[in-house]
Amino acid sequence: MKPLFNLLSPAGTRARLSVLIFHRVLPQPDPLFPEEMDAARFDTLLGWVKWWFNVLPLDEAARRLRDGSLPARAAALTFDDGYADNHDVALPLLQKHGLPCSFFVATGFLDGGRMWNDTLIEALRLSDKPLLDLSGLRGANGEDLGRHELGADTARRAALGQLIEHVKYLPPGPRQACVDAIAARAEVEPPNDLMMSSEQVRALRGAGMQIGAHTVSHPILATLDARQVADEMGRSRDVLQALLGEKVSLFAYPNGKPGVDYLPDVHPGIARELGFEAAVSTRWAAARRDEDVFQIPRFTPWDRSRFGFGLRLARNLSN
């Protein structure tokens, strides 16, 4: 694969930057979400990436992309949200391979908080009910959330797929109220140790990793007005800067799809005005020199074989 990657991403002004995105690395595979990254799979993947690419810290990669000085086969690694397993599971593996990584933290969930989707996931995972009746609860388009079988993992997975899409685009307050109501009907008290503590964030930084902002409450920025967007971005930055005692220069848009989750003609300008130096989306591509460094794309193949993983990365580079 190296010769192919060299051809697709040479050094200098014609370089392309591959930025990989992750969210969690579980100690063991999750039967409810078998495609979720686990430690053994992440370890293998890091070995491939280290062999094929020159992995840089994201802030350095963004600067060198802009000035045309990237090395051949340039790449960066990122994590979004701030899960505790980023510290407990991913960090030791990154250290084993000697690779830098940037972690984007939604600060409102530090120290015992929980993201809305995890309230929903854990409610359905842990419920003893064979049938979950959510009649009367409404999704983002006013649809009734209905009744859902909770038998085998396949049934729970199907129910989660439907519910997440219905709930995701509710405004932050109603969204949280909705998932809390789902947990109550499931008769579940979800765990409160899924996200990092402040000390774990400091430990990541102390280990040489980068920390970036990811808003406070992980809202869909496209649903907020400009003042609310600036507040979410700025407050998350301020919390992290106070926690770390240094400037936080990187930002990741929640969910990250241009035109759906954030407004590409508006929100990059807000990030720039707030003093960030680069921001990342979840648009699938590899970044070229003329890329807006406040909308750097990211992509991670889902293939489990070395050849499949590498080939899909090559296709992403060639787009």
Residue, then its C-alpha position, 0 to 999 in steps of 0.5 A: m500500500k505504501p507506493l500507492f499512498n505515496l502516489l496519491s499523497p506526495a510531499g509538498t504542495r500536492a500532499r493530501l491529509s487523511v484525518l481519521i475519526f473515532h469515538r470509542v474504543l471498548p475493552q471488549p466487543d459489544p454484542l449490541f454494537p458489534e461494529e463499535m471499535d474494541a481494543a484488539r481491533f484498534d491495536t491492529l488498526l494503529g499498526w497499519v496506520k503507523w506502517w503506511f502513514n506519517v502521523l502528525p499532531l492535528d494542529e501541525a498537520a493543519r499548519r503544514l497543509r496550509d503552507g504546503s509542507l506536509p510530508a508524503r502520506a500525511a495523516a492525523l488521528t482524532f476522537d470526538d465526544g470525550y468518552a472515558d475509554n479514550h483515556d482508559v483504553a485508547l491512550p495506552l494503545l496510542q502510547k504503545h504505537g508512539l502515535p499522537c492524537s487529538f481528543f475533542v471534548a464536549t465539556g458539559f458531560l465531564d465528571g459524571g455527565r452523559m450524552w443524550n444518545d448514551t441515555l437512550i442506548e443504555a436505557l434499551r440495553l439494560s431494560d428488562k421489559p420485553l416491550l417498551d411502550l413510548s406512545g405519546l413521546r414525540g420525535a423531531n418531526g412530531e412523530d409518535l415514538g411508538r412501541h418497540e420489542l426488546g428481546a434479542d440484541t438484534a431487536r434492541r439494535a433495530a429499535l435504537g436505530q429508529l429512535i436515535e434518528h427520531v430524537k437526534y434533531l430535537p432541540p437540546g432541551p426537549r431532546q434531553a427531556c425525551v431520552d430521560a422519559i425513555a429511560a424512565r419508561a424503560e425503568v433504567e437508571p443509566p450509568n454515569d461513568l461513561m465520559m471522562s473526568s477532568e483529571q482524565v482530560r488532564a492526563l491525556r494532555g500530560a501524555g502528549m495528546q492534544i485536546g480540542a473543543h467540541t461544544v458544551s452540550h453537543p447540539i446540532l449547531a445548524t438548529l441554533d442562532a449565531r449567538q448560541v453557536a458562539d456561546e457553545m463553542g466559546r464556553s467549551r473552549d474556556v472550560l478546557q483552557a481553564l482546565l489545562g492552563e493553555k490555549v485550546s486551538l482546535f474545534a470539532y463540529p458536533n455530528g459534523k455534516p456540512g449543511v445538515d449539522y453545521l452551516p459551512d457559510v457561517h460557523p467556520g467564521i465563528a470558529r475563526e473569530l473565537g480564536f480557533e486555528a482549525a476545525v474538523s467536520t465529518r465530510w468524507a474526503a482527504a484534505r488538499r492544500d486549498e482546503d478550508v482549515f476550518q472544515i477539514p474532512r475526516f474519514t475512517p474505513w470500517d473494513r476489518s481486513r488490512f487490504g480492505f481498510g487500506l484500499r478504502l483509505a486509498r479511494n478516500l485519498s483519490n476523491 
